[in-house]
Amino acid sequence: MIYLSKGSQGSAPEEFKRPTDINVDAKGNIYVVDFCNNRIQKFAPLISQTKNE
């Protein structure tokens, strides 16, 4: 489950106004294109992943 917004539209951090795309990189960072605010917001993972050896 991904929770990125407080549920209200806006221009503050973690708020969106017409998000149009989402992408995740190899490090787990999430990028959200926020069209009407002319920006891309980046969200870092809350937990790190480790390999079991």
DSSP file (Angstrom, degrees, kcal/mol; ACC not computed):
  #  RESIDUE AA STRUCTURE BP1 BP2  ACC     N-H-->O    O-->H-N    N-H-->O    O-->H-N    TCO  KAPPA ALPHA  PHI   PSI    X-CA   Y-CA   Z-CA
    1    1 A M              0   0    0      0, 0.0     2,-0.5     0, 0.0     0, 0.0   0.000 360.0 360.0 360.0 139.7    0.0    0.0    0.0
    2    2 A I        -     0   0    0      0, 0.0     2,-0.5     0, 0.0     0, 0.0  -0.976 360.0-173.0-118.4 128.3    1.2    3.5   -0.8
    3    3 A Y        +     0   0    0     -2,-0.5     3,-0.1     1,-0.1     0, 0.0  -0.960  22.1 148.7-120.8 111.1    0.0    6.5    1.1
    4    4 A L        +     0   0    0     -2,-0.5     2,-0.3     1,-0.1    -1,-0.1   0.619  53.8  47.6-117.2 -18.1    1.2    9.8   -0.4
    5    5 A S        -     0   0    0      1,-0.1    10,-0.2    10,-0.0    -1,-0.1  -0.912  65.1-132.3-133.3 153.5   -1.5   12.4    0.3
    6    6 A K        -     0   0    0      8,-0.6     3,-0.1    -2,-0.3     9,-0.1   0.478  62.1-104.3 -78.6  -2.5   -3.6   13.7    3.1
    7    7 A G  S    S+     0   0    0      1,-0.3     2,-0.4     9,-0.0     8,-0.1   0.398  88.4 105.9  96.3  -3.2   -6.6   13.5    0.7
    8    8 A S        -     0   0    0      9,-0.0     8,-0.6     0, 0.0    -1,-0.3  -0.860  69.7-119.1-112.9 149.6   -6.9   17.2    0.0
    9    9 A Q  B     +a   16   0A   0     -2,-0.4     2,-0.3     6,-0.1     8,-0.2  -0.594  57.7 106.7 -80.8 140.4   -5.9   19.1   -3.1
   10   10 A G  S    S-     0   0    0      6,-1.3    27,-0.1    -2,-0.3     4,-0.0  -0.990  70.4 -97.4 175.7-168.8   -3.3   21.7   -2.8
   11   11 A S  S    S+     0   0    0     -2,-0.3     3,-0.1     5,-0.1     6,-0.1   0.315  77.2 108.7-120.6   4.7    0.3   22.9   -3.4
   12   12 A A  S >  S-     0   0    0      1,-0.2     3,-2.1     4,-0.1    -2,-0.1  -0.330  88.0 -70.7 -73.6 163.7    1.9   22.2   -0.1
   13   13 A P  T 3  S+     0   0    0      0, 0.0    -1,-0.2     0, 0.0     3,-0.1  -0.305 124.9  18.0 -53.9 140.0    4.4   19.3    0.3
   14   14 A E  T 3  S+     0   0    0      1,-0.3    -8,-0.6    -3,-0.1     2,-0.3   0.540 105.9 106.2  69.8  10.1    2.6   15.9    0.0
   15   15 A E    <   -     0   0    0     -3,-2.1     2,-0.3   -10,-0.2    -1,-0.3  -0.876  52.6-160.7-112.8 153.4   -0.4   17.6   -1.6
   16   16 A F  B     -a    9   0A   0     -8,-0.6    -6,-1.3    -2,-0.3     2,-0.4  -0.928  19.6-160.5-132.2 153.9   -1.2   17.3   -5.3
   17   17 A K  S    S-     0   0    0     -2,-0.3    19,-1.7    -8,-0.2    20,-0.4  -0.841  87.2 -19.1-134.3  98.5   -3.3   19.1   -7.9
   18   18 A R  S    S-     0   0    0     -2,-0.4    17,-1.4    17,-0.2    18,-0.3   0.978  74.3-157.9  67.7  64.3   -3.9   16.7  -10.8
   19   19 A P  E     +B   34   0B   0      0, 0.0    15,-0.2     0, 0.0    -1,-0.1  -0.534  15.0 177.5 -66.5 134.1   -1.2   14.1  -10.4
   20   20 A T  E     +     0   0B   0     13,-2.3     2,-0.3     1,-0.3    14,-0.1   0.608  53.4  18.2-118.2 -16.7   -0.7   12.5  -13.8
   21   21 A D  E     -B   33   0B   0     12,-0.8    12,-2.4     2,-0.0     2,-0.3  -0.994  52.0-161.9-156.1 156.2    2.1    9.9  -13.5
   22   22 A I  E     +B   32   0B   0     -2,-0.3     2,-0.3    10,-0.2    10,-0.2  -0.995  10.8 177.7-141.4 144.3    4.1    7.9  -10.9
   23   23 A N  E     -B   31   0B   0      8,-2.2     8,-3.2    -2,-0.3     2,-0.4  -0.990  15.0-152.6-146.4 151.6    7.5    6.2  -11.2
   24   24 A V  E     -B   30   0B   0     -2,-0.3     6,-0.2     6,-0.2     2,-0.1  -0.993  15.2-148.9-126.3 130.7    9.7    4.2   -8.8
   25   25 A D    >   -     0   0    0      4,-2.0     3,-1.8    -2,-0.4    -2,-0.0  -0.318  37.2 -90.6 -91.3 179.9   13.5    4.0   -9.2
   26   26 A A  T 3  S+     0   0    0      1,-0.3    -1,-0.1     2,-0.1    -2,-0.0   0.724 125.3  55.4 -64.3 -22.9   15.9    1.2   -8.3
   27   27 A K  T 3  S-     0   0    0      2,-0.1    -1,-0.3    18,-0.0    -3,-0.0   0.449 120.4-105.7 -89.3  -0.9   16.4    2.6   -4.8
   28   28 A G    <   +     0   0    0     -3,-1.8     2,-0.2     1,-0.3    -2,-0.1   0.499  68.8 149.0  90.4   3.8   12.7    2.7   -4.1
   29   29 A N        -     0   0    0     15,-0.1    -4,-2.0    16,-0.1     2,-0.5  -0.497  38.4-142.0 -69.1 140.5   12.2    6.4   -4.4
   30   30 A I  E     -BC  24  43B   0     13,-3.0    13,-2.8    -6,-0.2     2,-0.5  -0.913  12.6-163.8-109.1 130.9    8.8    7.3   -5.7
   31   31 A Y  E     -BC  23  42B   0     -8,-3.2    -8,-2.2    -2,-0.5     2,-0.5  -0.959   3.0-168.3-116.2 129.0    8.3   10.2   -8.1
   32   32 A V  E     -BC  22  41B   0      9,-2.5     9,-2.5    -2,-0.5     2,-0.6  -0.973  16.8-139.7-121.2 123.5    4.9   11.8   -8.7
   33   33 A V  E     -BC  21  40B   0    -12,-2.4   -13,-2.3    -2,-0.5   -12,-0.8  -0.724  14.3-164.2 -80.8 119.8    4.2   14.2  -11.6
   34   34 A D  E > > -BC  19  39B   0      5,-2.9     5,-1.6    -2,-0.6     3,-0.6  -0.828   6.3-172.2-108.6  90.5    2.0   17.0  -10.2
   35   35 A F  G > 5S+     0   0    0    -17,-1.4     3,-1.4    -2,-0.8    -1,-0.2   0.886  77.2  43.3 -56.9 -54.6    0.7   18.6  -13.4
   36   36 A C  G 3 5S+     0   0    0    -19,-1.7    -1,-0.2   -18,-0.3   -18,-0.1   0.699 115.9  49.3 -72.4 -18.4   -1.2   21.7  -12.2
   37   37 A N  G < 5S-     0   0    0     -3,-0.6    -1,-0.3   -20,-0.4    -2,-0.2   0.376 105.7-130.2 -97.2   3.3    1.6   22.5   -9.7
   38   38 A N  T < 5 +     0   0    0     -3,-1.4     2,-0.3    -4,-0.4    -3,-0.2   0.909  67.9 102.4  51.9  51.4    4.3   22.2  -12.4
   39   39 A R  E   < -C   34   0B   0     -5,-1.6    -5,-2.9     2,-0.0     2,-0.5  -0.969  65.5-131.4-153.6 166.8    6.5   19.9  -10.3
   40   40 A I  E     -C   33   0B   0     -2,-0.3     2,-0.4    -7,-0.2    -7,-0.2  -0.998  25.4-151.2-121.8 124.2    7.7   16.4   -9.6
   41   41 A Q  E     -C   32   0B   0     -9,-2.5    -9,-2.5    -2,-0.5     2,-0.4  -0.806   6.1-152.5 -98.3 138.2    7.6   15.3   -6.0
   42   42 A K  E     -C   31   0B   0     -2,-0.4     2,-0.5   -11,-0.2   -11,-0.2  -0.913   7.8-168.6-111.2 134.7   10.1   12.8   -4.7
   43   43 A F  E     -C   30   0B   0    -13,-2.8   -13,-3.0    -2,-0.4     3,-0.1  -0.985  12.5-145.7-124.6 121.5    9.3   10.4   -1.8
   44   44 A A        -     0   0    0     -2,-0.5   -15,-0.1   -15,-0.2   -16,-0.1  -0.505  34.8 -90.6 -81.3 152.9   12.1    8.4   -0.2
   45   45 A P        -     0   0    0      0, 0.0    -1,-0.1     0, 0.0   -16,-0.1  -0.322  25.6-143.0 -61.2 144.8   11.4    4.9    1.1
   46   46 A L  S    S+     0   0    0      1,-0.1     2,-0.3    -3,-0.1    -2,-0.0   0.758  85.0  33.1 -80.3 -25.9   10.5    4.9    4.8
   47   47 A I  S    S-     0   0    0      0, 0.0     2,-0.3     0, 0.0    -1,-0.1  -0.931  80.0-127.1-128.5 153.2   12.3    1.6    5.5
   48   48 A S        -     0   0    0     -2,-0.3     2,-0.4    -3,-0.0   -20,-0.0  -0.709  19.1-132.0 -98.2 153.5   15.5    0.2    4.0
   49   49 A Q        -     0   0    0     -2,-0.3     2,-0.3     2,-0.0     0, 0.0  -0.863  21.5-169.8-104.6 137.6   15.7   -3.3    2.5
   50   50 A T        -     0   0    0     -2,-0.4     2,-0.4     0, 0.0     0, 0.0  -0.922  22.8-117.2-124.1 152.7   18.5   -5.7    3.4
   51   51 A K        -     0   0    0     -2,-0.3     2,-0.6     2,-0.0    -2,-0.0  -0.702  23.3-129.7 -87.5 137.1   19.5   -8.9    1.9
   52   52 A N              0   0    0     -2,-0.4    -1,-0.0     1,-0.1     0, 0.0  -0.769 360.0 360.0 -83.8 123.9   19.4  -12.1    4.0
   53   53 A E              0   0    0     -2,-0.6    -1,-0.1     0, 0.0    -2,-0.0   0.386 360.0 360.0-114.5 360.0   22.7  -13.9    3.8
